[in-house]
Amino acid sequence: MAIQVKRKDIKFYPNSKRVITRFFLFADEKRKKGIITRLLSMPDEEAKAILDRVLIDFSDRHRNIAKILMKHYDYVKDILVQMDLDPEGVSHTKKLLIGSYFTKEFSIESSAIFNPSIVEDPDQTGLAEGEKRVIVSFRATGEGHISSIVFRSGVIDRNNQLTFNPPGHLLDIPEEVRMKIYEKTSFIEKLSEMEVDADLIELVMSRLGPSFTYQELRSRIGETIEKTNLTPTQDKVIEEFIWLARSYYEITFSPDTALSERVIFPVSEAESNGIEDARFVCFTDDNGEITYYATYTAYNGITILPKLIETKDFCHFKVMPLYGKFAKNKGLALFPRKINNQYAMVSRVDGINNYIMLSDDVHHWEDAQIIQEPEYPWQFVQIGNCGSPIETEKGWLLLTHGVGPMRKYSIGATLLDLNDPSKCLGQTSEPILEPNEDEREGYVPNVVYTCGAMIHNGELIIPYAMADYASLFATVSLDAIFSKLKKG
């Protein structure tokens, strides 16, 4: 008998009304200068009238629209300098007006909101007995299929019914702060993993200290370009140094924003085409300290880069690449605590099988051991994790996805030993969850997928994506899952 799955009525569909502002820069130099010239030659009264219209039209769609326009004006100051103009000599009205012509709206989830994960909210105050406040993250996809991370907050009651707060409509992009210090050893290691020529690495890095700043790296690269006769290929490869450096950053949201208004949008070149499939986990350190981590895939349209998000409060986030021989491919999922004094990660380094990785450093992964290969027909194409393992008395419960005939994605479960997660104690021979007739149609047909579930009141709460388009929720009895686990 198949495991009974209770699908909830709650559904999240793409919403084209959820928009952010982005800097809008034209590639054509003549066009950029032409826009600025026309605006600067405009009579002041006309400029004020146009600006007033912009502020009326957009002030209720964005928090502090004037600040945004001024920031985007600052981005084009160099163009004015190239035109032999003084950027500071421009009137305040025309600064804002110029900024508006270099600003556009971007609908973050006009195409899809999918691949969710769920964790406990740091704030569990003011709840009734049996309730739990939760945070659900989603992969939101908009214009150009560019993905970002968005959030919703809600409560699960004692009967495992979910209620979510209405989403805020004034979406917020965080302030970005570059990582101030880079560790030379780790930086060189990542360049080597990226197969950057060793001689070129030595050429640039040799005169940097054990740690260095972003500006020091830029200066050293400038010296190298100026003093060395680089080949066209080397000149192109040297861009990888900046590409990597810009992959480290911190972002901070204003504390007066609601969680649902915070959008983690691609910042660095490494993720210019999207932030994909964040797997959030509530990690408890040996001293009891809680940190929320999320592994995700950065994609620039050509190359993927595994990265790690770290936060305590979902307001301030640190972001950096993962290192090591096996910090590669998609689908990395961190265990919620150390095992035998080591961090542990589930991975799919070969794109087909499940692996366990252990490390003394959460950012550095050098060893991997295969633990699970496709065994049943619904997994024959590939198997992978569906989020971080969940600790139970019987072992680590790992949700897995399997791909079968007609590229159908289904979700199953595997049980790993608590003290030695390389030991597979059993798995479900049939999927727990597979697309029904109402869930087959979408951007990618015949797919159900999750990036992380949780246990509450004896049931597994599974947020899941249907057809890479929308997100739904289901609950499954934990005992029912355990009863279906086949011994490994």
C-alpha positions in Angstrom: 0.0 0.0 0.0 1.3 3.4 -0.9 2.1 6.0 1.8 -0.8 8.3 2.4 0.2 11.9 1.5 -2.0 14.8 2.7 -1.8 17.7 0.2 -2.6 21.1 1.7 -4.7 23.8 0.1 -2.0 26.3 0.3 -0.4 27.1 -3.1 2.2 29.8 -4.1 1.9 30.9 -7.7 4.1 33.4 -9.6 3.1 37.0 -9.0 4.2 39.5 -11.6 3.2 42.4 -9.3 6.2 41.8 -7.0 8.8 44.1 -8.5 12.2 45.5 -7.5 14.3 48.3 -9.1 17.5 47.5 -11.0 20.1 49.7 -12.6 19.4 50.0 -16.3 22.5 50.6 -18.3 22.6 50.7 -22.1 25.6 49.1 -23.9 25.6 51.8 -26.6 27.8 54.7 -25.4 26.2 57.1 -27.9 22.7 56.4 -26.5 23.8 56.9 -22.9 25.4 60.2 -23.6 22.5 61.2 -25.8 20.0 60.7 -23.0 22.1 62.7 -20.5 22.6 65.5 -23.1 18.8 65.8 -23.8 17.9 65.8 -20.1 20.6 68.4 -19.2 19.3 70.7 -22.0 15.7 70.5 -20.8 14.2 73.5 -19.2 14.1 73.2 -15.4 10.3 73.5 -15.1 9.8 70.7 -17.6 12.3 68.5 -15.9 10.5 69.0 -12.5 7.2 68.2 -14.1 8.5 64.9 -15.5 10.2 64.0 -12.2 7.1 64.7 -10.3 5.2 62.3 -12.5 7.8 59.6 -12.0 7.6 60.0 -8.2 3.8 59.9 -8.2 3.8 56.8 -10.4 6.4 54.8 -8.5 6.6 56.1 -4.9 3.9 53.6 -3.8 5.7 50.7 -5.5 9.1 51.1 -3.9 10.4 52.2 -0.6 12.3 55.5 -0.9 12.3 55.8 -4.7 14.2 59.1 -4.6 17.1 57.4 -2.8 17.1 54.7 -5.5 17.2 57.3 -8.3 20.0 59.2 -6.7 22.0 55.9 -6.3 21.6 55.2 -10.0 22.6 58.7 -10.9 25.8 58.1 -9.0 26.4 55.0 -11.1 26.5 57.2 -14.3 28.7 60.0 -13.0 31.6 58.6 -14.9 29.7 59.2 -18.1 29.3 62.8 -17.3 33.0 63.1 -16.6 33.7 61.6 -20.0 31.5 64.3 -21.5 33.6 67.0 -19.7 30.7 67.8 -17.3 30.8 68.3 -13.6 28.5 65.6 -12.0 28.1 67.7 -8.8 27.1 70.8 -10.8 23.9 69.2 -11.9 20.7 70.3 -10.1 19.1 67.9 -7.6 16.0 67.6 -9.8 18.0 66.6 -12.8 20.2 64.2 -10.9 17.0 62.3 -9.9 15.6 62.6 -13.4 18.7 61.2 -15.0 18.7 58.4 -12.4 15.1 57.5 -13.4 16.2 57.0 -17.1 18.8 54.5 -15.9 16.4 52.6 -13.7 14.0 49.8 -14.5 11.6 47.5 -12.7 12.2 43.8 -12.6 9.5 41.3 -11.7 11.3 38.8 -9.6 8.7 36.0 -9.7 6.8 36.6 -12.9 7.8 33.2 -14.3 8.0 30.9 -11.3 8.2 30.5 -7.5 9.5 27.0 -6.7 12.0 24.7 -5.1 11.2 25.7 -1.5 12.9 24.8 1.8 11.5 25.2 5.3 13.2 26.0 8.7 12.2 27.1 12.1 12.0 30.8 12.6 14.5 32.2 15.1 11.6 33.8 16.9 9.3 31.3 18.5 7.7 33.7 21.0 4.0 34.3 21.5 2.8 30.9 20.1 0.2 28.5 21.4 1.1 25.0 22.5 1.9 22.8 19.5 2.5 25.7 17.2 5.8 26.5 15.4 6.7 29.6 13.5 8.5 28.8 10.2 10.4 30.5 7.4 10.0 29.1 3.8 12.5 30.1 1.1 11.8 29.9 -2.6 13.6 30.2 -5.8 11.9 33.1 -7.6 12.4 33.4 -11.4 11.6 36.4 -13.5 12.6 38.1 -16.7 15.5 36.3 -18.5 15.0 33.3 -16.3 17.1 35.0 -13.6 16.6 33.5 -10.2 16.7 35.0 -6.7 15.8 34.0 -3.2 12.5 35.1 -1.6 10.9 34.3 1.8 7.6 33.8 3.5 6.9 33.5 7.2 4.1 31.5 8.7 2.9 29.2 11.5 2.2 25.5 11.7 -0.5 24.7 14.3 -0.9 21.6 16.4 -2.9 19.9 13.6 -0.1 20.7 11.1 -2.3 23.3 9.3 -0.2 26.1 7.8 -1.0 29.8 7.9 1.2 32.4 6.1 1.5 36.1 6.6 0.4 38.1 3.6 3.4 39.1 1.6 4.6 42.7 1.7 4.4 44.7 -1.5 7.4 47.0 -1.1 10.3 44.7 -1.9 13.7 45.5 -0.7 17.2 45.0 -2.2 19.8 44.9 0.5 22.8 47.1 0.9 25.9 45.2 -0.4 29.2 45.2 1.5 32.3 43.7 0.0 34.2 41.2 2.1 37.1 43.2 3.6 39.7 40.5 3.9 40.5 37.5 1.7 42.7 34.6 2.9 45.4 34.0 0.3 45.7 30.2 0.7 42.0 29.6 0.2 41.8 32.1 -2.7 44.7 30.4 -4.5 43.1 27.0 -4.0 39.8 28.1 -5.5 41.7 29.6 -8.5 43.4 26.3 -9.0 40.1 24.4 -8.8 38.9 26.8 -11.6 41.9 25.6 -13.6 43.5 29.0 -13.8 47.1 28.7 -15.1 49.5 28.2 -12.1 52.1 30.7 -13.6 49.4 33.3 -13.9 48.3 32.7 -10.3 51.9 33.1 -9.1 52.3 36.3 -11.2 49.3 38.0 -9.6 49.4 36.5 -6.0 53.1 36.5 -5.2 53.3 40.0 -3.9 50.1 39.8 -1.8 50.3 39.0 1.9 48.7 36.0 3.7 45.5 38.1 3.7 44.6 41.0 1.5 41.8 43.4 0.7 39.8 43.7 -2.5 41.6 47.0 -3.4 45.0 45.4 -2.9 44.0 42.6 -5.3 42.8 45.1 -7.9 46.0 47.1 -7.5 48.1 43.9 -8.0 46.1 43.0 -11.1 46.6 46.4 -12.5 50.3 46.2 -11.9 50.5 42.8 -13.6 48.6 44.0 -16.7 50.8 47.2 -16.9 54.2 45.5 -16.4 53.7 42.1 -18.0 53.3 41.3 -21.7 50.2 39.1 -21.3 48.8 37.0 -24.1 45.2 37.7 -25.1 44.2 34.5 -23.4 46.0 35.4 -20.2 44.5 38.9 -20.3 41.0 37.2 -20.4 41.8 34.7 -17.7 42.9 37.4 -15.3 39.3 38.5 -15.1 38.7 35.3 -13.2 40.6 36.8 -10.2 38.0 39.6 -9.9 35.2 37.3 -10.7 36.2 35.1 -7.8 36.8 38.1 -5.4 33.4 39.5 -6.2 31.8 36.1 -5.2 32.5 37.0 -1.6 30.1 39.6 -0.1 27.8 40.5 2.7 24.3 42.0 2.4 22.2 43.7 5.0 18.4 44.5 4.8 16.8 47.3 6.6 15.3 46.0 9.9 12.0 47.8 9.1 11.4 45.4 6.2 9.2 42.4 6.5 10.8 39.0 5.8 8.6 38.6 2.7 9.9 41.9 1.3 13.6 40.8 1.4 15.0 39.6 -1.9 18.4 38.1 -2.3 19.1 39.0 -5.9 22.3 38.1 -7.8 25.1 40.4 -6.8 28.3 39.0 -8.3 29.3 38.0 -11.8 29.4 34.4 -10.7 25.6 34.4 -10.2 24.6 36.9 -12.9 22.2 34.4 -14.4 20.8 33.3 -11.1 20.8 32.0 -7.5 19.5 28.5 -7.7 17.9 26.0 -5.3 18.9 27.3 -1.8 18.8 24.6 0.8 18.4 26.3 4.1 19.2 24.5 7.4 19.1 25.5 11.0 22.5 24.4 12.2 23.3 23.9 15.9 27.0 24.2 16.9 28.7 22.2 19.6 28.2 25.1 22.0 24.5 25.3 21.3 24.8 28.4 19.1 22.4 28.5 16.1 23.4 29.6 12.6 21.3 29.3 9.5 23.2 28.1 6.5 22.1 27.6 2.9 24.0 26.0 0.1 23.1 27.2 -3.4 24.3 27.1 -7.0 25.5 30.4 -8.5 25.2 30.4 -12.3 26.6 33.0 -14.7 25.1 31.5 -17.9 28.1 29.3 -18.5 29.7 28.1 -15.2 28.2 27.0 -11.9 29.8 27.8 -8.6 28.6 26.2 -5.3 28.2 28.9 -2.6 27.2 29.1 1.1 25.0 31.7 2.8 25.3 32.3 6.5 22.9 34.2 8.7 21.7 34.5 12.3 18.6 36.7 11.8 17.6 36.6 8.1 18.5 40.3 8.0 22.3 40.2 7.6 23.8 37.5 5.3 27.4 36.5 4.5 28.0 34.8 1.1 31.1 33.0 -0.1 32.2 30.2 -2.4 32.7 26.6 -1.2 36.2 25.2 -1.6 37.7 21.8 -2.2 38.0 19.0 -4.7 34.4 18.0 -4.1 32.8 21.4 -3.7 31.3 21.1 -7.1 28.1 20.2 -9.0 24.6 21.0 -7.8 22.7 19.7 -4.8 24.9 20.2 -1.8 23.0 19.8 1.5 24.5 20.4 5.0 23.7 18.3 8.0 22.1 20.3 10.9 24.9 19.6 13.3 28.5 18.2 13.4 28.9 14.4 13.4 32.0 13.1 15.4 33.3 16.7 15.5 33.1 17.2 11.7 30.7 19.0 9.4 28.8 16.7 7.1 27.3 17.3 3.7 25.3 15.2 1.3 26.3 15.8 -2.3 26.0 14.5 -5.9 29.5 15.2 -7.2 29.1 12.9 -10.3 25.5 14.1 -11.1 24.1 10.6 -10.6 24.7 9.2 -7.1 24.5 10.4 -3.5 27.7 11.0 -1.5 28.6 11.9 2.0 31.3 14.5 2.6 33.0 15.2 6.0 35.2 18.2 6.8 36.7 20.2 9.7 35.8 23.4 7.9 32.3 24.2 6.7 33.7 26.0 3.6 36.2 23.3 2.6 35.4 19.9 1.2 38.1 17.5 0.0 36.7 14.0 0.6 33.6 12.3 -0.6 32.2 8.8 -0.2 29.4 7.3 -2.3 26.5 6.0 -0.2 23.7 5.5 -2.6 23.2 4.6 -6.3 20.0 4.4 -8.3 18.4 1.1 -7.3 14.7 1.4 -8.4 13.2 2.2 -11.8 12.0 5.6 -10.6 15.6 6.5 -9.9 17.5 5.0 -12.8 18.4 8.3 -14.4 19.8 9.8 -11.2 19.3 10.2 -7.5 20.0 13.2 -5.3 19.1 14.9 -2.1 16.0 17.0 -1.5 17.5 19.2 1.3 19.4 18.7 4.5 19.0 15.4 6.4 16.6 15.6 9.4 17.6 14.0 12.7 15.3 11.4 14.2 15.7 8.7 16.9 16.0 6.1 14.2 18.6 7.9 12.1 19.1 10.7 9.7 16.0 11.0 7.5 17.1 12.2 4.0 14.6 13.1 1.4 15.8 12.2 -2.1 14.7 12.9 -5.6 14.8 10.3 -8.3 14.5 10.7 -12.0 12.8 7.9 -14.0 11.1 7.3 -17.4 10.0 10.4 -19.3 12.3 12.5 -17.0 9.7 12.2 -14.2 11.0 13.5 -10.9 9.7 11.9 -7.7 10.5 12.2 -4.0 11.5 9.3 -1.8 13.3 8.8 1.6 16.5 7.3 2.8 17.6 6.6 6.4 21.3 7.1 7.4 23.1 6.0 10.5 23.2 8.7 13.2 26.9 8.2 14.1 28.1 7.1 10.6 26.0 8.7 7.9 28.0 6.8 5.2 25.8 3.8 6.3 22.5 3.6 4.5 20.0 1.8 6.8 17.2 1.7 4.3 15.2 3.6 1.6 11.7 3.7 0.2 11.3 1.4 -2.8 8.5 3.6 -4.1 8.2 7.4 -4.1 6.6 9.1 -1.2 5.5 11.9 -3.5 5.1 12.1 -7.3 3.3 14.5 -9.5 -0.5 13.9 -9.8 -2.6 15.0 -12.7 -3.0 18.5 -11.3 0.8 18.9 -10.8 2.2 17.7 -14.2 1.9 20.9 -16.2 4.3 23.8 -15.9 7.6 25.1 -17.0 9.2 21.6 -16.7 6.5 19.0 -16.8 6.3 15.9 -14.5 8.5 17.3 -11.7 8.0 17.5 -7.9 11.0 18.7 -6.0 11.9 20.1 -2.6 15.0 21.8 -1.1 14.2 21.0 2.5 11.4 19.6 4.8 10.9 19.5 8.6 9.2 17.4 11.2 6.4 18.7 13.4 3.8 16.8 15.5 4.8 13.4 14.2 4.6 14.3 10.5 7.0 15.4 7.8 6.1 18.8 6.5 7.1 18.9 2.8 7.0 22.2 0.8 7.5 21.2 -2.8 7.6 22.6 -6.3 5.4 21.4 -9.1 6.8 21.5 -12.6 9.3 24.2 -11.8 6.5 26.7 -11.7 4.6 26.9 -8.4 4.9 25.6 -4.8 2.6 23.5 -2.7 2.7 21.7 0.7 2.1 18.2 1.9 2.3 16.2 5.1 3.2 12.6 5.6 3.2 10.5 8.8 6.7 9.8 10.0 5.7 6.3 11.2 4.4 5.6 7.7 7.7 6.5 6.1 9.7 4.4 8.6 7.4 1.4 7.9 8.2 1.6 4.2 12.0 1.8 4.5 13.7 -1.2 2.9 16.9 -2.4 4.6 20.1 -1.4 2.7 
